[in-house]
Amino acid sequence: MGKDGKNAVRVTTTLTKEQYGRLGKIAERNGVKVAWLVRRAVETFLVEHVEGGQVPLTLK
């Protein structure tokens, strides 16, 4: 994502309070924002699963 935001799309999601709290602790320890962690997690998922083949999701 560019710093000017021109190559970006805003996405809204809902996390549990526990998930957000855990992410907050990780972010604080590493000196980053929760949003940065989420972007990294999405990028990692795309590289490891989508570009590499079938997505291993269990749907109920």
SULPERA-V185573 format. One record per backbone hydrogen bond with DSSP energy under -0.5 kcal/mol. NH is the residue of the N-H (numbers start at 1). CO is the residue of the C=O. E is the energy in kcal/mol with one decimal. If there is no record, write none. Layout:
NH&CO&E ; NH&CO&E
This chain:
5&2&-1.5 ; 8&5&-1.0 ; 20&16&-2.5 ; 21&17&-2.4 ; 22&18&-2.5 ; 23&19&-2.5 ; 24&20&-2.5 ; 25&21&-2.0 ; 26&22&-1.9 ; 27&23&-3.0 ; 28&24&-2.5 ; 29&25&-2.2 ; 30&26&-1.5 ; 31&27&-0.7 ; 31&28&-0.8 ; 32&27&-2.3 ; 37&33&-1.7 ; 38&34&-2.3 ; 39&35&-2.4 ; 40&36&-2.5 ; 41&37&-2.5 ; 42&38&-2.3 ; 43&39&-2.4 ; 44&40&-2.7 ; 45&41&-2.4 ; 46&42&-2.6 ; 47&43&-2.4 ; 48&44&-2.7 ; 49&45&-2.7 ; 50&45&-1.0 ; 51&46&-2.5 ; 53&49&-0.8 ; 53&50&-0.6 ; 56&54&-0.5 ; 57&55&-1.9 ; 59&57&-0.7
